[in-house]
Amino acid sequence: MYEFLSALSRKQKARIFLAIDLGLIPVALFFTYTVQSLPTGPLDTLAMTLPVLPYLVAVAGGLSLWLGLPQIQLVSFERHAVGLAAVLALGLAGASALLTGLMGPDLPPGTHVMFGIIYFLLMVAARVVMYQTVTMIYRRAQPNRRVLIYGAGATGTQLAKALKAHQSIDPLAFVDDNTSLQGMRLEGLQVFPPARIAEIVADRDIKRVLLAMPSQSQPKQAQIIKRLQKLGLEVQALPSFAQLVGEEALVDKLTPVAPQNFLGREARDVTLDRACGSYASRVVLVSGAGGSIGSELCRQVLACRPARLVLYELSELALYNVHQELEQLTEGTGVEVVPVLGSVTDPRQVRKVLTEHGVQVVLHAAAYKHVPLVEANPLPGLANNVFGTQTLAHEAARAGVERFILISSDKAVRPTNVMGASKRMAELVVQDLATRHAQTVFTMVRFGNVLGSSGSVVPLFQDQISRGGPVTVTDPAVKRYFMTIREAVQLVLTAGAEARGGEVFVLDMGEPVPILQLARQVIQSAGYTVRDADTPDGDIAIEIIGLRPGEKMEEELTLTGDLTGTRHPKIFCAQEERLSEIEVATLLRGLRHALAASDEEDARRMVRRWVEGYTDTPQAGIR
């Protein structure tokens, strides 16, 4: 049954829902005639109504399709869908009264009202029964996650009790070092000695161990975790018993701490109601769609219901992953998702994609962003970030695209690295095009670091902690601006919708966060202590490694500090000088010659000449 349900397409499921709704009509009529006091019996009255039945079925089918009831998934059949079902039942009751009045039999008005009520109740009840049945089938076909609990003390038994009530986690046994507990059964689970872990996980197909020993020292826990990981097991530790009795759900304690928890302020949630008008029913192209920012742009644009979403991505794996995710999100919505594998530096492909799909809005997030990598490979970085932007923006203008929004970076302001300089040059290119192509709104949005994105610092710290440390910080005085991916993208889309052309939008990112403080927070959130001069017995050390090539102590968001407000309190517009058309053309020509000659020094010379505030830094290896 599970395979049958999984093989059904959205259209096939809709047909099944429609057939069930239509099949409920004679059932509802029979129940109505049963509960109503009529001169004839229920079956006789139903037989007299048979000439009317085909018309009722036709009316119900047409009205149901018009309301979109068959397209509503079982899991989404809530208040709105129930309201639509009530409208269908009301319309069917009216049709019943009209048709029986014309064709007979003559029935009291209350009969039609009762018919509408019974039909409505049967529709809702059928959806509830189908949802429960399908849920049960899926649960039986997809086995629960089988886990082993290490620690049979108070925390472990409380954990087992909580997990037994969880729908998708199945605790199978305890393991404990305490010999007095070994061989006992607690919460229905047997307690085994640690020496038998390999045997237990092999026999019972266990892949995950939950470490429920918060009273143990951190080094002891670290030793146990390493031993379990050598067996190929995934290990998750419960931080402390005090957290188990707090307000937060028990199972949440078993998941890694989300990067946004280290923001140091409340994450802002921006409504896109007004901004959605610039993306709804339009063809939107997102370059770099497989990246952290690009994929979140795709998710939030989909919420605005575009006509088509074009995913432009250089990485095959990233494109595959984001396309698979978005295909599921758009199932049944009518939004077409088009994956395009290619580089924004290829003018022929860019031109073909823009014209073939009739792209109206471009969100340009494709870029090489890792500072040390681009510093070590400046020519590919400049080619992708500068000429990729120039190619995509130029072809967008030729194709008559409505809006072009460049995702920029705070590293573009007085950069000390090639990556930041390339983003500033990309801004200059877009600013130049904005002055020459009035039919396309060109704009850019500049912001700082995004928590949780690929290559960002929090996942790096968490990875270093998982390997026992040390956590590496470049300099004790380094500070950075941070936002969550979600709030950054919400503000980008809002700014893009507000743009009139040529603006450099800057997002309010709050106060900069010291990276050393952030490293301490990440270590402590993982349940470890920082090893330093004050606590020499701590678990994880912080190592100062020095600034990497091209890094600054603190980033800036504007060249002049001159900001004007916009209609949104968290979005500002920077007042900055731009290059003339001739200067931009000279910049691009010189940079193109340097790339053609593979001359890194000449390329850096062009950057020094045209990017305000750019300063070279000593070259070193990537760390």
C-alpha positions as CSV (number, residue, x, y, z in Angstrom):
1,M,0.0,0.0,0.0
2,Y,2.9,2.4,0.8
3,E,4.4,1.8,-2.6
4,F,1.0,2.4,-4.3
5,L,0.5,5.7,-2.4
6,S,4.1,6.8,-3.1
7,A,3.7,6.1,-6.8
8,L,0.5,8.3,-7.1
9,S,1.0,11.7,-8.8
10,R,-0.6,14.9,-7.5
11,K,-3.2,14.7,-10.3
12,Q,-4.1,11.1,-9.5
13,K,-4.5,11.9,-5.8
14,A,-6.8,14.8,-6.8
15,R,-8.9,12.5,-8.9
16,I,-9.3,10.1,-6.0
17,F,-10.4,13.0,-3.7
18,L,-12.9,14.1,-6.3
19,A,-14.3,10.6,-6.7
20,I,-14.7,10.2,-3.0
21,D,-16.5,13.5,-2.6
22,L,-18.9,12.6,-5.5
23,G,-19.4,9.1,-4.1
24,L,-20.5,10.7,-0.8
25,I,-23.5,12.4,-2.4
26,P,-25.9,9.3,-2.5
27,V,-24.6,8.3,1.0
28,A,-25.5,11.8,2.3
29,L,-28.9,11.6,0.6
30,F,-29.6,8.2,2.2
31,F,-28.7,9.5,5.7
32,T,-30.7,12.6,5.2
33,Y,-33.8,10.6,4.2
34,T,-33.2,8.3,7.2
35,V,-33.2,11.1,9.8
36,Q,-36.0,13.1,8.2
37,S,-39.6,12.3,8.7
38,L,-40.9,11.6,5.2
39,P,-44.0,9.9,3.8
40,T,-41.9,7.2,2.1
41,G,-39.0,5.2,3.4
42,P,-35.3,6.1,2.9
43,L,-34.7,3.7,0.0
44,D,-37.9,4.6,-1.7
45,T,-37.2,8.3,-1.5
46,L,-33.7,7.7,-2.7
47,A,-35.1,5.8,-5.7
48,M,-37.4,8.7,-6.5
49,T,-34.4,11.1,-6.4
50,L,-32.3,9.0,-8.8
51,P,-33.2,11.2,-11.9
52,V,-31.8,14.2,-10.0
53,L,-28.6,12.4,-8.8
54,P,-26.5,12.8,-12.1
55,Y,-27.2,16.5,-12.1
56,L,-26.2,16.8,-8.4
57,V,-23.0,14.9,-9.1
58,A,-22.2,17.2,-12.1
59,V,-22.9,20.3,-10.0
60,A,-20.7,19.0,-7.1
61,G,-17.9,18.1,-9.5
62,G,-17.8,21.5,-11.2
63,L,-18.1,23.4,-8.0
64,S,-15.4,21.3,-6.3
65,L,-13.0,21.8,-9.2
66,W,-13.7,25.5,-9.2
67,L,-13.0,25.8,-5.5
68,G,-9.8,23.7,-5.9
69,L,-10.8,21.2,-3.2
70,P,-9.3,18.1,-4.9
71,Q,-5.9,19.8,-5.1
72,I,-5.7,20.4,-1.3
73,Q,-3.4,17.9,0.4
74,L,-4.6,15.9,3.4
75,V,-2.0,17.5,5.6
76,S,-3.2,21.0,4.6
77,F,-6.9,20.3,5.0
78,E,-7.5,22.8,7.8
79,R,-9.6,25.9,8.5
80,H,-9.5,27.3,4.9
81,A,-10.2,23.9,3.3
82,V,-13.0,23.3,5.8
83,G,-14.5,26.6,4.8
84,L,-14.3,25.6,1.1
85,A,-16.0,22.3,1.9
86,A,-18.8,24.3,3.7
87,V,-19.3,26.4,0.5
88,L,-19.5,23.2,-1.6
89,A,-22.0,21.7,0.8
90,L,-24.1,24.9,0.8
91,G,-24.1,25.1,-3.0
92,L,-25.0,21.4,-3.3
93,A,-27.9,21.9,-0.9
94,G,-29.2,24.8,-3.0
95,A,-28.8,22.7,-6.2
96,S,-30.8,19.9,-4.5
97,A,-33.6,22.2,-3.6
98,L,-33.7,23.6,-7.2
99,L,-33.5,20.3,-9.0
100,T,-36.1,18.5,-6.9
101,G,-38.4,21.4,-7.2
102,L,-38.2,21.1,-11.0
103,M,-38.0,17.3,-11.4
104,G,-39.4,16.0,-8.1
105,P,-39.9,14.4,-5.6
106,D,-41.4,17.2,-3.6
107,L,-39.3,17.4,-0.4
108,P,-39.6,19.8,2.6
109,P,-37.0,22.6,2.7
110,G,-35.5,21.3,5.9
111,T,-34.5,18.1,4.0
112,H,-32.1,20.1,1.7
113,V,-30.6,21.9,4.7
114,M,-30.1,18.6,6.5
115,F,-28.6,17.1,3.2
116,G,-26.0,20.0,3.1
117,I,-25.0,19.5,6.7
118,I,-24.7,15.8,6.4
119,Y,-22.7,16.1,3.2
120,F,-20.3,18.6,4.8
121,L,-19.8,16.4,7.9
122,L,-19.1,13.3,5.7
123,M,-16.6,15.2,3.6
124,V,-14.6,16.4,6.6
125,A,-14.9,13.0,8.3
126,A,-13.6,11.3,5.1
127,R,-10.6,13.6,5.0
128,V,-9.8,12.8,8.7
129,V,-10.1,9.1,8.2
130,M,-7.9,9.2,5.0
131,Y,-5.3,11.3,6.8
132,Q,-5.1,8.9,9.8
133,T,-5.0,5.9,7.5
134,V,-2.2,7.3,5.2
135,T,-0.2,8.4,8.3
136,M,-0.4,4.9,9.7
137,I,0.7,3.4,6.4
138,Y,3.7,5.7,6.1
139,R,4.8,5.1,9.7
140,R,4.7,1.4,9.3
141,A,6.6,1.6,5.9
142,Q,9.2,3.9,7.3
143,P,10.8,2.5,10.4
144,N,11.6,4.8,13.4
145,R,15.1,5.9,14.1
146,R,16.6,3.3,16.4
147,V,18.8,4.7,19.2
148,L,20.9,3.4,22.1
149,I,21.0,5.4,25.3
150,Y,24.4,5.5,27.0
151,G,23.7,6.1,30.7
152,A,20.9,4.4,32.7
153,G,20.8,6.9,35.6
154,A,18.0,9.5,36.3
155,T,18.7,11.4,33.1
156,G,18.8,8.3,30.9
157,T,15.5,6.9,32.2
158,Q,13.8,10.3,31.9
159,L,15.1,10.4,28.3
160,A,13.8,6.9,27.5
161,K,10.4,7.7,28.9
162,A,10.2,10.9,26.7
163,L,11.4,9.2,23.6
164,K,8.9,6.4,23.8
165,A,6.2,9.0,23.3
166,H,8.0,10.4,20.3
167,Q,6.7,9.4,16.9
168,S,9.9,8.8,15.0
169,I,12.5,7.8,17.6
170,D,12.7,4.3,19.1
171,P,15.0,3.7,22.1
172,L,16.1,0.0,22.2
173,A,18.5,-0.4,25.1
174,F,20.7,1.2,27.8
175,V,24.4,1.0,28.2
176,D,26.0,1.9,31.5
177,D,29.4,1.6,33.2
178,N,27.8,0.9,36.6
179,T,28.0,-2.9,37.1
180,S,25.1,-2.8,39.6
181,L,22.7,-1.7,36.9
182,Q,23.9,-4.1,34.2
183,G,21.4,-6.8,33.5
184,M,18.5,-4.9,34.9
185,R,15.4,-3.6,32.9
186,L,14.6,0.1,33.3
187,E,11.6,1.6,31.5
188,G,11.3,-1.7,29.7
189,L,14.8,-1.5,28.3
190,Q,17.7,-3.8,29.2
191,V,20.9,-2.4,30.6
192,F,24.1,-3.7,28.9
193,P,27.8,-3.2,29.7
194,P,29.8,-0.9,27.3
195,A,31.8,-3.9,26.1
196,R,28.8,-5.2,24.2
197,I,28.0,-2.0,22.3
198,A,29.5,-3.3,19.0
199,E,27.4,-6.4,19.3
200,I,24.2,-4.5,20.2
201,V,24.4,-2.0,17.4
202,A,25.1,-4.7,14.8
203,D,22.3,-7.0,16.0
204,R,19.7,-4.2,16.2
205,D,20.8,-2.0,13.3
206,I,21.5,1.1,15.5
207,K,23.2,4.1,14.0
208,R,22.9,6.7,16.8
209,V,23.8,6.8,20.5
210,L,22.4,9.4,22.9
211,L,24.8,10.2,25.7
212,A,22.8,10.8,28.9
213,M,25.6,11.3,31.4
214,P,25.6,15.0,32.2
215,S,27.2,14.4,35.7
216,Q,30.3,12.9,34.0
217,S,33.2,15.3,33.4
218,Q,33.6,16.7,29.9
219,P,36.9,14.9,29.2
220,K,35.3,11.6,30.2
221,Q,32.3,12.3,27.9
222,A,34.7,13.3,25.1
223,Q,36.5,10.0,25.5
224,I,33.3,8.0,25.3
225,I,32.2,10.0,22.2
226,K,35.4,9.3,20.4
227,R,35.2,5.6,21.2
228,L,31.6,5.4,19.9
229,Q,32.5,7.4,16.8
230,K,35.3,4.9,16.0
231,L,32.5,2.3,15.7
232,G,30.8,4.5,13.0
233,L,28.1,5.7,15.3
234,E,26.5,9.1,15.4
235,V,26.7,10.5,19.0
236,Q,24.5,13.2,20.5
237,A,25.0,14.4,24.1
238,L,22.4,15.7,26.5
239,P,23.9,18.9,28.0
240,S,22.6,18.8,31.5
241,F,19.7,17.4,33.6
242,A,18.6,20.9,34.5
243,Q,17.7,21.5,30.8
244,L,15.6,18.4,30.8
245,V,13.1,19.8,33.2
246,G,13.0,23.3,31.5
247,E,10.4,24.7,29.2
248,E,12.2,23.6,26.0
249,A,11.1,20.2,24.5
250,L,13.3,17.3,25.5
251,V,14.0,16.1,22.0
252,D,15.3,19.6,21.0
253,K,18.2,19.1,23.4
254,L,19.5,16.4,21.1
255,T,20.0,18.6,18.0
256,P,23.0,20.8,17.4
257,V,22.6,24.5,18.4
258,A,21.4,26.6,15.5
259,P,23.8,29.3,14.4
260,Q,21.2,32.0,14.8
261,N,21.3,31.4,18.6
262,F,24.7,33.1,18.6
263,L,23.4,36.3,17.0
264,G,23.5,38.2,20.3
265,R,20.1,39.9,19.5
266,E,16.6,38.9,18.4
267,A,16.5,37.8,14.7
268,R,14.2,40.1,12.8
269,D,11.3,38.7,10.8
270,V,10.3,40.9,7.9
271,T,6.9,40.5,6.2
272,L,7.2,40.4,2.4
273,D,3.5,41.3,1.8
274,R,4.3,44.5,-0.1
275,A,7.6,43.3,-1.6
276,C,6.0,40.2,-3.0
277,G,4.2,42.3,-5.6
278,S,7.6,42.7,-7.4
279,Y,8.0,38.9,-7.7
280,A,4.5,37.5,-7.9
281,S,3.4,36.1,-11.2
282,R,6.8,36.9,-12.7
283,V,9.7,34.9,-14.1
284,V,12.5,35.1,-11.6
285,L,16.1,34.0,-12.1
286,V,18.4,33.3,-9.1
287,S,22.1,33.0,-10.0
288,G,24.1,30.9,-7.5
289,A,20.8,29.2,-6.6
290,G,22.5,26.3,-4.9
291,G,24.4,28.4,-2.4
292,S,23.3,29.4,1.1
293,I,22.0,32.8,0.1
294,G,20.8,31.7,-3.3
295,S,18.8,28.7,-2.0
296,E,17.1,30.9,0.7
297,L,16.3,33.5,-2.0
298,C,14.6,30.7,-3.9
299,R,12.5,29.6,-0.9
300,Q,11.3,33.0,-0.1
301,V,10.6,34.0,-3.7
302,L,8.5,30.9,-4.0
303,A,6.3,32.2,-1.1
304,C,5.5,35.1,-3.4
305,R,4.2,32.7,-6.1
306,P,6.2,33.6,-9.2
307,A,5.1,32.2,-12.5
308,R,8.5,30.5,-13.0
309,L,11.7,30.2,-11.0
310,V,14.9,29.7,-12.9
311,L,17.8,28.2,-10.9
312,Y,21.1,29.2,-12.4
313,E,24.0,27.4,-10.8
314,L,27.6,26.3,-11.7
315,S,27.8,23.4,-9.2
316,E,26.0,20.3,-10.4
317,L,25.6,18.8,-6.9
318,A,24.3,22.1,-5.5
319,L,21.9,22.5,-8.4
320,Y,20.6,19.0,-7.9
321,N,20.1,19.4,-4.2
322,V,18.2,22.7,-4.4
323,H,16.1,21.6,-7.4
324,Q,15.0,18.4,-5.5
325,E,14.0,20.5,-2.5
326,L,12.1,23.2,-4.4
327,E,10.3,20.6,-6.6
328,Q,8.7,19.3,-3.4
329,L,7.9,22.7,-2.2
330,T,6.1,23.7,-5.4
331,E,4.2,20.4,-5.9
332,G,0.6,21.3,-6.7
333,T,1.2,25.1,-6.7
334,G,1.6,25.6,-10.5
335,V,5.0,27.3,-10.1
336,E,7.5,26.0,-12.6
337,V,11.1,25.4,-11.4
338,V,13.7,25.3,-14.1
339,P,17.3,24.1,-13.3
340,V,20.0,25.6,-15.5
341,L,23.6,24.3,-15.1
342,G,26.1,26.9,-16.3
343,S,28.3,29.9,-15.6
344,V,27.2,33.5,-15.5
345,T,30.4,34.3,-17.4
346,D,29.1,32.6,-20.5
347,P,27.3,35.4,-22.5
348,R,25.7,33.0,-25.0
349,Q,24.1,30.8,-22.4
350,V,23.0,33.7,-20.3
351,R,21.4,35.4,-23.3
352,K,19.6,32.1,-24.2
353,V,18.3,31.5,-20.7
354,L,17.0,35.1,-20.3
355,T,15.2,35.2,-23.6
356,E,14.0,31.6,-23.7
357,H,12.3,31.9,-20.3
358,G,11.3,35.5,-20.5
359,V,13.1,36.4,-17.3
360,Q,11.7,39.5,-15.6
361,V,13.6,39.7,-12.3
362,V,17.2,38.6,-11.7
363,L,18.6,38.0,-8.2
364,H,22.4,37.8,-8.7
365,A,23.9,35.8,-5.8
366,A,26.5,33.9,-7.7
367,A,30.0,34.7,-6.6
368,Y,33.3,33.3,-5.1
369,K,33.1,34.5,-1.5
370,H,35.8,32.7,0.5
371,V,38.4,35.4,1.2
372,P,41.6,33.3,1.5
373,L,40.7,31.1,-1.5
374,V,40.1,34.1,-3.8
375,E,43.2,35.8,-2.4
376,A,45.2,32.7,-3.5
377,N,43.4,32.5,-6.8
378,P,42.7,36.1,-7.8
379,L,42.2,35.6,-11.5
380,P,39.3,33.1,-11.3
381,G,37.8,35.3,-8.5
382,L,37.9,38.4,-10.6
383,A,36.6,36.7,-13.7
384,N,33.7,35.2,-11.9
385,N,32.7,38.1,-9.6
386,V,33.4,41.0,-12.0
387,F,32.8,39.6,-15.5
388,G,30.1,37.2,-14.3
389,T,28.2,40.2,-13.0
390,Q,28.9,42.3,-16.1
391,T,27.8,39.6,-18.4
392,L,24.6,38.8,-16.5
393,A,23.7,42.5,-16.0
394,H,24.4,43.5,-19.6
395,E,22.4,40.6,-21.0
396,A,19.6,41.4,-18.6
397,A,19.4,45.0,-19.9
398,R,19.4,43.7,-23.5
399,A,16.6,41.3,-22.7
400,G,14.5,44.0,-21.1
401,V,14.5,42.5,-17.6
402,E,12.4,44.5,-15.1
403,R,14.8,44.3,-12.1
404,F,18.4,43.3,-11.5
405,I,19.5,43.0,-7.8
406,L,23.1,42.3,-7.0
407,I,23.9,40.6,-3.7
408,S,27.0,42.5,-2.5
409,S,29.2,42.4,0.7
410,D,30.5,44.6,3.4
411,K,34.0,43.4,2.3
412,A,33.5,45.6,-0.8
413,V,34.1,48.7,1.3
414,R,37.8,49.7,1.3
415,P,38.8,46.1,0.7
416,T,42.0,44.6,1.8
417,N,41.4,41.4,-0.3
418,V,40.7,40.5,-3.9
419,M,37.3,39.1,-3.1
420,G,36.1,42.4,-1.6
421,A,37.6,44.3,-4.4
422,S,35.9,42.1,-7.0
423,K,32.5,42.7,-5.3
424,R,33.2,46.5,-5.3
425,M,34.0,46.3,-9.0
426,A,30.8,44.4,-9.6
427,E,28.9,47.2,-7.8
428,L,30.6,49.8,-10.1
429,V,29.5,47.8,-13.2
430,V,25.9,47.7,-12.0
431,Q,25.9,51.4,-11.0
432,D,27.1,52.2,-14.5
433,L,24.5,50.1,-16.2
434,A,21.8,51.8,-14.0
435,T,22.6,55.1,-15.6
436,R,22.3,53.8,-19.2
437,H,19.4,51.5,-19.1
438,A,16.3,53.1,-17.7
439,Q,14.0,50.2,-18.6
440,T,15.8,47.9,-16.1
441,V,16.0,48.8,-12.4
442,F,19.6,48.0,-11.4
443,T,20.3,48.0,-7.7
444,M,22.6,46.3,-5.1
445,V,22.2,45.3,-1.5
446,R,25.3,45.2,0.7
447,F,25.5,43.3,4.0
448,G,27.9,41.4,6.3
449,N,28.4,37.9,7.4
450,V,25.5,35.4,7.4
451,L,25.3,32.9,10.3
452,G,25.2,29.3,9.1
453,S,26.1,29.9,5.5
454,S,28.6,27.6,3.8
455,G,32.1,28.6,4.9
456,S,30.9,30.8,7.8
457,V,32.5,30.8,11.2
458,V,29.9,29.1,13.4
459,P,29.8,25.8,11.5
460,L,33.6,25.9,11.4
461,F,33.8,26.3,15.1
462,Q,31.3,23.5,15.7
463,D,33.3,21.2,13.4
464,Q,36.5,22.0,15.3
465,I,34.8,21.4,18.6
466,S,33.4,18.0,17.3
467,R,37.1,17.0,16.6
468,G,38.2,18.0,20.1
469,G,39.5,21.4,19.3
470,P,41.3,23.7,19.3
471,V,39.0,26.4,18.0
472,T,41.0,28.8,15.9
473,V,40.5,32.6,16.0
474,T,42.5,34.9,13.8
475,D,42.9,37.8,16.2
476,P,41.5,38.6,19.7
477,A,40.3,42.0,18.5
478,V,38.5,40.9,15.3
479,K,34.9,41.9,15.0
480,R,32.3,41.1,12.4
481,Y,28.7,42.0,11.6
482,F,26.2,39.1,11.5
483,M,22.7,38.3,10.3
484,T,20.7,35.2,9.9
485,I,20.2,33.9,6.4
486,R,16.5,34.3,6.7
487,E,16.5,38.0,7.8
488,A,19.2,38.9,5.3
489,V,17.2,37.5,2.4
490,Q,13.9,39.0,3.6
491,L,15.6,42.5,3.6
492,V,17.3,41.9,0.2
493,L,13.9,41.1,-1.4
494,T,12.3,44.1,0.3
495,A,15.1,46.4,-0.8
496,G,14.9,45.0,-4.4
497,A,11.2,45.7,-4.5
498,E,11.7,49.3,-3.2
499,A,14.6,50.1,-5.7
500,R,14.2,52.8,-8.4
501,G,17.6,52.3,-9.9
502,G,21.3,52.7,-9.0
503,E,20.9,52.5,-5.3
504,V,23.4,50.9,-2.9
505,F,21.3,49.5,-0.2
506,V,22.9,48.8,3.2
507,L,21.2,46.6,5.8
508,D,21.1,47.4,9.5
509,M,23.1,44.5,11.0
510,G,23.2,45.7,14.6
511,E,26.5,46.0,16.5
512,P,29.6,44.0,15.4
513,V,30.3,40.9,17.4
514,P,33.8,40.0,18.7
515,I,34.8,36.7,17.1
516,L,36.7,35.7,20.3
517,Q,33.4,36.1,22.3
518,L,31.6,34.1,19.6
519,A,34.1,31.3,19.9
520,R,33.6,31.1,23.6
521,Q,29.8,31.0,23.2
522,V,30.0,28.2,20.7
523,I,32.2,26.1,22.9
524,Q,30.0,26.6,26.0
525,S,26.8,25.9,24.1
526,A,28.3,22.5,23.1
527,G,28.6,21.7,26.9
528,Y,32.4,22.2,27.1
529,T,34.5,24.6,29.0
530,V,37.2,26.9,27.5
531,R,40.8,26.0,28.3
532,D,42.7,29.1,29.1
533,A,45.0,30.6,31.8
534,D,42.1,30.9,34.3
535,T,40.8,27.3,33.6
536,P,43.8,25.2,32.6
537,D,41.7,22.0,33.1
538,G,39.1,23.2,30.5
539,D,38.1,21.0,27.6
540,I,38.6,23.1,24.4
541,A,41.4,25.6,23.8
542,I,41.1,28.7,21.7
543,E,44.2,29.2,19.4
544,I,45.0,32.6,18.0
545,I,46.4,32.0,14.4
546,G,46.7,35.6,13.1
547,L,44.8,37.3,10.3
548,R,44.5,35.4,7.1
549,P,45.5,36.9,3.8
550,G,43.2,39.8,2.9
551,E,41.3,39.9,6.3
552,K,40.6,43.2,8.2
553,M,40.1,43.6,11.9
554,E,36.7,45.2,11.4
555,E,34.5,45.5,8.3
556,E,32.6,48.6,7.2
557,L,29.3,48.9,5.4
558,T,29.8,52.3,3.6
559,L,32.6,54.3,2.1
560,T,31.4,57.6,3.3
561,G,29.2,56.8,6.3
562,D,26.5,58.9,4.6
563,L,23.2,57.0,4.9
564,T,19.6,58.0,4.1
565,G,16.6,56.1,5.4
566,T,14.1,54.2,3.4
567,R,10.5,53.2,4.1
568,H,11.9,50.2,6.0
569,P,13.7,51.0,9.3
570,K,16.4,48.3,8.7
571,I,17.3,49.3,5.2
572,F,19.4,52.3,4.3
573,C,20.7,53.8,1.1
574,A,24.4,54.7,0.9
575,Q,25.4,57.9,-0.9
576,E,28.6,57.0,-2.8
577,E,30.3,58.3,-5.9
578,R,30.3,56.2,-9.0
579,L,32.6,55.9,-12.0
580,S,31.8,57.3,-15.4
581,E,30.9,55.1,-18.3
582,I,34.4,55.7,-19.8
583,E,36.1,54.8,-16.5
584,V,34.1,51.6,-16.2
585,A,34.9,50.6,-19.8
586,T,38.6,51.3,-19.1
587,L,38.5,49.2,-15.9
588,L,36.9,46.3,-17.7
589,R,39.2,46.5,-20.7
590,G,42.3,46.5,-18.5
591,L,41.1,43.7,-16.3
592,R,40.2,41.6,-19.4
593,H,43.7,42.0,-20.8
594,A,45.2,41.0,-17.4
595,L,43.0,37.9,-17.3
596,A,43.8,37.0,-20.9
597,A,47.5,37.2,-20.1
598,S,47.1,35.3,-16.8
599,D,49.0,38.2,-15.2
600,E,48.1,38.4,-11.5
601,E,50.2,41.4,-10.8
602,D,48.6,43.4,-13.7
603,A,45.1,42.4,-12.4
604,R,46.0,43.6,-8.9
605,R,47.3,46.8,-10.4
606,M,43.9,47.4,-12.1
607,V,42.2,46.7,-8.7
608,R,44.5,49.2,-7.0
609,R,43.8,51.8,-9.6
610,W,40.0,51.6,-9.7
611,V,38.8,50.4,-6.3
612,E,38.7,53.1,-3.7
613,G,40.6,52.2,-0.4
614,Y,42.0,48.9,-1.7
615,T,45.3,48.0,-0.1
616,D,47.4,44.9,-0.8
617,T,48.1,42.5,2.0
618,P,51.1,40.1,2.3
619,Q,50.4,36.9,0.5
620,A,50.4,33.7,2.6
621,G,49.1,30.2,2.5
622,I,45.4,29.4,3.1
623,R,44.6,28.4,6.6
